[in-house]
């Protein structure tokens, strides 16, 4: 489930560069949060 969320956020982030200039900042923040959550899960050793 986490991988699905990360993929969706990456796609939205890429769309933010070309289509959604207004929501680009919000999408970048969400992408950073998703990456932080992924790193924390990998470091703690829990299955993703």
C-alpha angles and dihedrals in degrees: 000000000000090000090053091053091048092050092049091050092049091051091048089047091054090047088051090066095056111019114020106046093161096053094041094101094051092048091051091052092050091049092052090050091050092051091049091051091049093050092048091051092049094046094048090052097236118142115261 
